[in-house]
Amino acid sequence: LGKNNLSRRSMASKTQVGFVGLGNMGNPMAKNLLKHGYPVIATDVFPESCKEVQKLGAQIVDNPAEVADKADRIITMLPSSPNVIDVYTGPNGILKKVKKGSLLIDSSTIDPAVSKEMAAAAEKTGAVFMDAPVSGGVGAACSGKLTFMVGGAEEEFTAAKELLSCMGANVVYCGQVGTGQAAKICNNMLLAIGMIGTSETMNLGIRLGLDPKLLAKILNMSSGRCWSSDTYNPVPGVMEGVPSGNNYQGGFGTQLMAKDLGLAQNTATNTKTPAPLGSLAHQIYRMMCARGYANKDFSSVFQFLREEEGQ
């Protein structure tokens, strides 16, 4: 049955696609589906958020249940676990009206345990749930170059990939439900640790009289090189086209990084995995949120460290 469902779904390529959650990420993602010729049926808890995609031809409905009534392939892109639980299992949730054999893809970054709960609830209604969190941020969402990390039944991956490829450059199958979230959380924990390390290092070097551009150049030809030093340097003036050169505007917000590090800590606790640096990174990003950095890019940890020393 699964195989038939799959081939039928792939053949009916340009049938309607539902989209729930038109925020900073969901909005450009839905636009890319429209660009690829998919009729989109969308909803967002804030009606204002729907206006742009509506102008581009999307049909707007009142709630997720109505989306499920009209489309048998739905993508959700929401801020956190409670929103996902509500959108799928709430009184006006997708699972209230979902059609048998529907494909439900959640691109939110949430706790893997919640993804598994949603998959189990979807299965009871005869639908298929996959987790497909993204990396790449708003820029990659706009240009259609996101990376999707997908967890779920392998036989459904082809059908999911067909849709996700319209919005991303890389679509990677990670394993069963929850493994997409796991990959995303692990990456972001390392990213935060690397960004804090880069910021401390650059600050120390500057204090020791090194020119920041020269120090970055040396790091990037040495064993300390990392993505935060060579692609996304946190020191203003070292690189062009990154948030540090624009007063830390845009990019990946400190608040979102704090959220992802919180998820990493939850999963580390649940699996009894020691993660001392991940824990410290979580505390640092939480402190930054409390000190007015919440909406600045996460590379603003460089500025935060300089302020901490009373500069």
C-alpha positions in Angstrom: 0.0 0.0 0.0 2.8 2.4 0.9 4.5 1.9 -2.5 1.2 2.7 -4.4 0.6 5.7 -2.2 4.0 6.9 -3.0 4.0 6.6 -6.7 0.5 8.1 -6.9 1.7 11.1 -4.8 4.8 11.6 -7.0 2.7 11.4 -10.2 0.2 14.0 -9.1 3.2 16.4 -8.8 1.6 19.8 -9.0 -1.4 19.1 -6.8 -2.0 21.5 -3.9 0.5 21.8 -1.1 -0.5 23.1 2.4 1.7 25.4 4.3 1.3 26.3 8.0 3.5 29.0 9.5 4.4 32.0 7.4 7.1 33.6 9.6 10.6 34.7 8.6 11.4 31.2 7.3 7.9 29.9 6.2 7.2 33.0 4.1 10.1 32.6 1.6 9.7 28.8 1.6 6.1 29.1 0.6 7.0 31.6 -2.1 9.5 29.1 -3.6 6.8 26.4 -3.8 4.6 28.9 -5.7 7.5 29.8 -8.0 7.9 26.1 -8.8 4.2 26.0 -9.8 2.6 24.4 -6.8 -0.8 25.7 -5.8 -0.3 26.6 -2.1 -3.0 26.6 0.6 -1.7 28.5 3.6 -2.6 29.7 7.1 -0.8 31.5 9.9 -2.0 32.5 13.4 -1.2 36.1 12.4 -3.4 37.0 9.4 -0.9 39.9 8.5 1.7 37.2 7.7 -0.4 35.7 4.9 -0.7 38.9 2.8 2.5 38.5 0.7 1.9 34.9 -0.3 -1.8 35.7 -1.0 -0.7 38.3 -3.5 1.4 35.7 -5.2 -1.6 33.4 -5.6 -1.7 31.3 -2.4 -5.2 30.5 -1.1 -5.5 31.5 2.6 -7.7 29.6 5.0 -8.6 30.1 8.7 -6.7 27.3 10.4 -4.6 24.2 10.0 -7.6 21.8 10.0 -8.9 23.6 6.8 -5.5 23.2 5.2 -5.6 19.5 5.9 -9.1 19.4 4.4 -7.9 20.8 1.1 -4.3 19.4 0.7 -2.8 16.0 1.2 0.8 17.3 1.4 1.5 19.8 4.2 4.6 21.6 5.4 4.7 23.2 8.8 7.3 25.8 9.9 6.7 26.9 13.5 8.7 28.5 16.3 8.7 25.8 19.0 7.4 22.5 20.3 4.1 23.9 21.9 3.2 25.5 18.5 3.8 22.2 16.7 1.7 20.2 19.2 -1.2 22.8 18.8 -1.0 22.9 15.0 -1.2 19.1 14.7 -3.3 18.0 17.6 -5.1 21.1 18.8 -8.9 21.7 18.3 -8.3 23.2 14.9 -5.3 21.1 14.2 -4.2 19.2 11.0 -5.1 15.8 12.4 -8.7 16.8 12.9 -9.3 16.8 9.2 -6.3 15.1 7.7 -6.9 12.7 4.8 -5.7 9.1 4.9 -2.3 8.8 3.2 -1.4 12.5 3.6 2.3 13.4 3.9 3.0 15.8 6.8 6.4 17.5 6.9 7.5 19.6 9.9 10.4 21.9 9.3 10.3 23.5 12.8 13.3 22.9 15.1 11.8 21.1 18.1 12.5 18.3 20.6 13.0 15.0 18.8 10.6 13.4 21.3 7.8 15.8 20.2 8.4 14.8 16.5 8.0 11.1 17.6 4.7 12.0 19.4 3.4 13.8 16.3 4.4 10.9 14.1 2.5 8.4 16.3 -0.6 10.7 16.4 -0.5 11.0 12.6 -0.1 7.3 12.1 -3.4 6.7 14.0 -5.2 8.8 11.4 -3.5 7.0 8.5 -1.2 9.9 7.7 2.6 10.0 7.5 4.7 12.5 9.5 8.3 13.4 8.9 10.6 15.8 10.6 12.7 18.0 8.3 14.4 20.9 10.1 16.5 23.2 8.1 19.8 25.0 8.3 20.8 28.1 6.3 18.6 30.7 7.9 16.5 33.4 6.2 19.0 34.1 3.4 19.0 30.5 2.2 15.2 30.3 2.6 14.9 33.2 0.2 17.3 31.8 -2.4 16.0 28.3 -2.1 19.3 27.0 -0.8 18.3 25.5 2.5 19.6 22.2 3.8 16.9 19.8 5.0 17.6 17.1 7.5 14.8 14.5 7.2 13.7 11.9 9.6 10.9 9.4 8.9 10.0 6.3 6.9 12.5 5.8 4.2 9.9 4.7 1.6 8.3 8.2 2.0 11.6 10.1 1.5 11.3 10.4 -2.3 7.9 12.1 -2.0 9.2 14.5 0.7 12.3 15.2 -1.3 10.3 16.3 -4.4 8.7 19.1 -2.4 11.8 20.0 -0.2 14.0 20.3 -3.3 12.0 23.3 -4.4 13.1 25.1 -1.2 16.5 23.7 -0.6 19.8 22.7 -2.2 20.5 19.8 0.1 17.9 17.2 1.3 19.5 14.6 3.5 17.8 11.5 4.8 18.9 10.9 8.4 16.9 7.9 9.6 13.7 7.4 11.5 11.4 10.2 12.9 13.4 12.5 15.2 16.8 12.0 13.6 16.4 15.1 11.4 15.9 17.1 14.7 18.9 15.3 16.3 21.2 16.3 13.4 20.1 19.9 13.5 20.4 20.2 17.3 23.9 18.7 17.2 25.1 21.0 14.5 23.8 24.1 16.3 25.4 23.1 19.6 28.8 22.9 17.8 28.1 26.1 16.0 27.5 28.0 19.2 30.6 26.6 20.9 32.7 27.5 17.8 31.3 31.0 17.7 32.0 31.6 21.4 35.6 30.2 21.0 36.2 32.3 17.9 35.0 35.5 19.7 37.2 34.8 22.8 40.2 34.1 20.6 39.7 37.2 18.4 39.2 39.4 21.5 42.4 38.0 23.2 44.4 38.6 20.0 43.2 42.2 19.7 44.1 42.8 23.3 47.6 41.4 22.6 48.0 44.0 19.8 47.2 41.8 16.8 45.4 43.3 13.8 42.0 41.5 13.7 42.1 40.9 9.9 45.6 39.5 10.2 44.7 37.3 13.1 41.6 35.9 11.2 43.9 35.3 8.2 46.4 33.3 10.4 43.6 31.3 12.1 42.1 30.5 8.7 45.3 28.9 7.5 45.9 27.1 10.8 44.4 24.3 12.8 42.1 26.6 14.7 40.1 27.4 11.6 36.3 26.9 11.7 33.1 28.2 10.0 32.8 31.0 12.5 36.3 32.2 11.8 36.4 31.9 8.0 32.8 32.4 6.8 31.0 34.3 9.6 33.6 36.2 11.5 32.2 37.9 14.6 34.5 40.9 14.6 33.2 44.0 12.9 35.2 45.0 9.9 37.0 41.7 9.3 34.6 40.4 6.7 32.0 41.9 4.4 28.5 40.7 3.9 28.1 39.2 7.4 26.0 40.5 10.4 29.1 41.6 12.4 29.7 44.2 9.6 26.1 45.5 9.9 25.7 46.0 13.7 24.7 42.3 14.0 21.4 42.8 12.2 19.8 39.9 10.3 21.4 36.4 10.3 20.5 33.9 13.0 19.1 35.5 16.1 20.6 35.0 19.6 17.1 34.1 20.9 16.8 31.2 18.4 20.3 30.0 19.2 19.4 30.0 22.9 16.3 27.9 22.1 18.3 25.4 20.1 20.9 25.1 22.8 18.0 24.5 25.3 16.9 21.6 23.1 20.4 20.2 23.0 20.6 20.3 26.8 17.2 18.6 27.2 18.3 15.8 24.9 21.7 15.6 26.6 19.9 15.2 30.0 17.5 12.6 28.6 20.2 10.5 27.0 22.7 11.0 30.0 25.2 12.5 27.6 27.9 14.8 29.1 27.9 18.2 27.3 29.7 20.7 29.5 30.6 23.2 26.8 27.1 22.9 25.3 25.7 23.7 28.7 27.9 26.7 29.1 27.1 27.9 25.6 23.4 27.7 26.5 24.0 29.8 29.7 25.9 32.4 27.7 23.2 32.8 25.1 20.5 33.0 27.7 22.4 35.7 29.5 22.7 37.6 26.2 18.9 37.4 25.7 18.5 39.0 29.2 20.9 41.8 28.3 19.2 43.0 25.1 20.9 40.9 22.5 17.9 38.6 21.8 17.2 39.9 18.3 20.8 40.4 17.3 22.7 37.8 15.3 24.3 35.1 17.5 27.8 36.3 16.4 27.1 39.3 18.7 28.6 37.2 21.5 31.9 38.9 20.5 30.3 42.3 21.5 28.8 40.7 24.6 32.2 39.4 25.8 33.8 42.8 25.3 31.0 44.5 27.3 31.5 41.9 30.1 35.0 43.1 30.6 33.8 46.6 31.1 35.0 48.0 27.7 
